[in-house]
């Protein structure tokens, strides 16, 4: 099936919200997740695959590549988080698991598209504000998202005809967010803050966020440089986009 969008992590949360929003626009697309297809739609094709087996990703995609020589947008959204605990309590195995899914699987996906010479106009790697603002209790997730931002910079150089960026999609009421805020723990202030935001305009549900983000995604190449990092925030009036940069300050030694 020809398609103009490809999204990972489409079984729930933001990935599903984006998929629904694209399909409502009459677009055709492909989704990938560990779980079975989340919806039945003539414009949607689903790949059920585990991204933890990232060495097999190219083989998962070969049948798709035969009928899809180009894409308008590739959204690398699938990700994992760990249970809340401190950095010393986070095991090496947890760090490795999150790096595998949140970083190395995305590298493998990008490599597969490049190797197959698929024309991709835009790549959006779904990052997080914790890539630059550490969140106590989610050390492995923070590290993986910081690495993902660098992956966007690196592959912007490798894909000169594609706009590549990392995007923090804002605070969205998803199963992942619920995992962080379902139980208030004073050791982790974010659990208090997130629990207060649930049910407000500043934490929309995944379908609402998907509708708003789909309208924004096509504007990203005009708003930020390729390889850049941007962040979304939600308000009663809509959403706001911020470009996130690292500024150097000269110090006297």
C-alpha positions as CSV (number, residue, x, y, z in Angstrom):
1,X,0.0,0.0,0.0
2,X,1.3,3.5,-0.8
3,X,1.4,5.7,2.2
4,X,2.5,9.2,3.2
5,X,3.0,8.7,7.0
6,X,4.7,6.0,9.1
7,X,4.5,6.1,12.9
8,X,5.9,3.8,15.6
9,X,4.2,3.1,18.9
10,X,0.7,3.3,17.4
11,X,-1.1,0.9,19.7
12,X,-1.9,3.6,22.2
13,X,-1.1,7.1,23.5
14,X,0.3,9.8,21.2
15,X,1.1,7.4,18.4
16,X,-2.5,6.3,18.2
17,X,-3.7,9.9,18.5
18,X,-1.5,11.0,15.6
19,X,-2.6,8.1,13.5
20,X,-6.3,8.9,14.0
21,X,-5.7,12.5,13.2
22,X,-3.8,11.8,10.0
23,X,-6.5,9.3,8.9
24,X,-9.2,11.8,9.5
25,X,-7.4,14.1,7.0
26,X,-7.8,11.4,4.4
27,X,-4.2,10.4,4.4
28,X,-2.8,6.8,4.2
29,X,-0.2,5.5,6.6
30,X,1.6,2.7,8.3
31,X,1.9,2.0,12.0
32,X,4.3,-0.3,14.0
33,X,3.9,-1.5,17.5
34,X,4.3,-4.6,19.7
35,X,0.6,-5.0,20.1
36,X,-2.0,-5.9,17.4
37,X,-3.5,-3.2,15.2
38,X,-5.4,-0.7,17.3
39,X,-7.9,0.2,14.6
40,X,-9.4,-1.1,11.4
41,X,-9.3,1.5,8.6
42,X,-8.8,1.1,4.9
43,X,-6.1,3.7,4.9
44,X,-4.1,2.1,7.7
45,X,-1.6,-0.8,7.5
46,X,-0.1,-2.2,10.7
47,X,3.1,-4.0,11.4
48,X,3.2,-5.9,14.7
49,X,6.9,-6.1,15.7
50,X,9.0,-5.8,18.8
51,X,11.5,-2.9,18.4
52,X,13.6,-4.5,21.1
53,X,14.7,-6.8,18.4
54,X,16.2,-3.9,16.5
55,X,18.6,-6.0,14.5
56,X,15.5,-7.5,12.7
57,X,13.9,-4.1,11.9
58,X,15.1,-4.1,8.3
59,X,13.5,-7.4,7.7
60,X,10.2,-6.2,9.2
61,X,10.1,-3.3,6.8
62,X,11.1,-5.0,3.5
63,X,7.5,-5.8,2.5
64,X,6.5,-2.2,3.2
65,X,9.4,-0.8,1.2
66,X,8.3,-2.7,-2.0
67,X,5.0,-0.6,-2.2
68,X,6.1,2.6,-0.6
69,X,9.0,4.4,-2.4
70,X,8.4,7.7,-0.5
71,X,7.0,9.1,2.7
72,X,5.9,12.6,3.6
73,X,6.6,12.1,7.3
74,X,8.2,9.5,9.5
75,X,7.4,9.8,13.2
76,X,9.5,7.8,15.6
77,X,7.4,7.8,18.7
78,X,7.7,4.4,20.4
79,X,9.4,4.6,23.8
80,X,9.6,3.0,27.2
81,X,9.9,4.4,30.7
82,X,11.0,2.6,33.9
83,X,9.2,2.5,37.3
84,X,10.0,5.5,39.5
85,X,13.2,5.2,41.4
86,X,16.4,7.1,41.9
87,X,19.4,7.0,39.6
88,X,21.5,4.7,41.9
89,X,18.5,2.3,42.1
90,X,18.2,2.2,38.4
91,X,19.9,-1.0,37.1
92,X,22.2,-1.3,34.2
93,X,19.7,-3.6,32.6
94,X,17.0,-0.8,32.8
95,X,19.4,1.7,31.2
96,X,20.2,-0.8,28.4
97,X,16.5,-1.7,27.8
98,X,15.5,2.0,27.4
99,X,18.5,2.8,25.2
100,X,17.6,-0.2,23.0
101,X,14.0,1.0,22.4
102,X,14.3,4.8,22.7
103,X,17.6,5.2,20.8
104,X,19.0,2.1,19.0
105,X,15.7,1.0,17.5
106,X,15.3,4.5,16.1
107,X,18.8,4.4,14.6
108,X,17.9,1.0,13.0
109,X,14.7,2.4,11.6
110,X,16.5,5.4,10.1
111,X,19.2,3.1,8.7
112,X,16.6,0.9,7.1
113,X,15.0,3.8,5.3
114,X,18.3,5.1,4.1
115,X,19.5,1.7,2.9
116,X,16.3,1.1,1.0
117,X,16.6,4.6,-0.6
118,X,13.1,5.5,0.5
119,X,12.5,9.2,-0.1
120,X,11.4,10.8,3.3
121,X,10.5,14.4,3.4
122,X,10.4,14.8,7.1
123,X,11.5,12.8,10.2
124,X,10.2,13.7,13.7
125,X,11.8,11.9,16.6
126,X,9.5,12.2,19.6
127,X,11.7,13.4,22.5
128,X,10.9,15.0,25.8
129,X,11.7,18.0,27.9
130,X,13.6,15.7,30.2
131,X,16.2,15.5,27.5
132,X,17.5,18.8,28.8
133,X,15.7,19.1,32.2
134,X,16.4,16.0,34.4
135,X,13.4,14.4,36.0
136,X,14.2,12.7,39.3
137,X,13.0,9.2,39.2
138,X,13.5,8.6,35.5
139,X,17.2,8.6,35.0
140,X,17.2,6.0,32.2
141,X,14.5,7.8,30.3
142,X,16.2,11.2,30.6
143,X,19.5,9.8,29.4
144,X,17.8,8.0,26.4
145,X,16.0,11.1,25.3
146,X,19.1,13.2,25.6
147,X,20.8,10.7,23.3
148,X,17.8,10.8,21.0
149,X,18.3,14.5,20.5
150,X,21.9,13.9,19.5
151,X,20.7,11.2,17.1
152,X,18.5,13.8,15.4
153,X,21.5,16.1,15.0
154,X,23.7,13.3,13.6
155,X,21.1,12.0,11.1
156,X,20.3,15.5,9.9
157,X,23.8,15.4,8.5
158,X,23.3,12.0,6.9
159,X,19.9,12.9,5.4
160,X,20.5,16.2,3.7
161,X,17.3,16.1,1.6
162,X,15.1,15.4,4.7
163,X,14.1,17.7,7.5
164,X,15.0,15.9,10.8
165,X,14.1,17.2,14.2
166,X,13.5,16.1,17.8
167,X,10.2,17.2,19.3
168,X,9.1,17.2,22.9
169,X,5.3,16.9,22.4
170,X,4.3,18.4,25.7
171,X,2.5,16.9,28.7
172,X,-0.1,14.5,27.4
173,X,-2.5,12.3,29.3
174,X,-1.3,8.9,28.1
175,X,-0.7,5.5,29.7
176,X,2.9,6.5,30.0
177,X,2.0,9.7,31.9
178,X,-0.4,7.8,34.1
179,X,2.5,5.5,35.0
180,X,4.4,8.5,36.4
181,X,1.5,10.2,38.2
182,X,-0.8,7.4,39.4
183,X,0.8,7.5,42.9
184,X,2.2,10.6,44.5
185,X,5.6,10.0,46.0
186,X,7.2,12.9,47.8
187,X,10.7,11.7,46.8
188,X,9.7,12.6,43.2
189,X,8.1,16.0,42.9
190,X,7.0,15.4,39.3
191,X,4.4,13.0,40.6
192,X,2.7,15.8,42.4
193,X,2.9,18.3,39.5
194,X,1.7,15.8,37.0
195,X,-1.3,14.6,39.1
196,X,-2.4,18.3,39.4
197,X,-2.3,18.7,35.6
198,X,-4.4,15.7,34.7
199,X,-7.8,16.7,33.4
200,X,-6.7,20.3,32.6
201,X,-6.1,21.9,29.2
202,X,-2.4,21.8,29.8
203,X,-2.5,18.0,29.8
204,X,-4.8,17.1,26.9
205,X,-5.7,13.5,26.1
206,X,-3.8,11.7,23.3
207,X,-6.6,12.2,20.6
208,X,-6.8,16.0,21.4
209,X,-3.0,16.3,21.3
210,X,-2.8,14.3,18.1
211,X,-5.2,16.7,16.3
212,X,-3.3,19.7,17.4
213,X,0.1,18.3,16.6
214,X,-0.8,17.0,13.2
215,X,-1.6,20.6,12.2
216,X,1.8,21.7,13.5
217,X,4.1,19.0,12.2
218,X,4.1,20.2,8.6
219,X,5.2,23.7,9.8
220,X,8.3,22.4,11.7
221,X,10.7,22.7,8.7
222,X,9.8,26.4,8.5
223,X,10.2,27.0,12.3
224,X,13.3,25.1,13.3
225,X,16.5,24.1,11.6
226,X,17.1,20.5,10.6
227,X,18.7,18.6,13.5
228,X,17.0,21.0,15.9
229,X,15.0,20.4,19.1
230,X,11.6,22.0,19.7
231,X,9.1,21.7,22.6
232,X,5.3,22.0,22.7
233,X,3.2,23.3,25.6
234,X,-0.6,23.4,25.7
235,X,-2.8,26.2,26.9
236,X,-6.5,27.0,26.9
237,X,-6.0,28.9,23.6
238,X,-4.2,26.1,21.8
239,X,-0.5,25.2,21.8
240,X,2.9,27.0,21.8
241,X,6.1,25.9,20.1
242,X,9.5,26.7,21.5
243,X,12.9,26.2,19.9
244,X,15.3,24.7,22.4
245,X,19.0,25.5,22.0
246,X,22.1,25.1,24.0
247,X,23.8,28.5,24.5
248,X,27.5,28.7,25.5
249,X,28.7,31.2,28.1
250,X,32.3,32.3,28.2
251,X,33.9,32.0,31.6
252,X,37.0,33.6,32.9
253,X,39.5,30.9,34.1
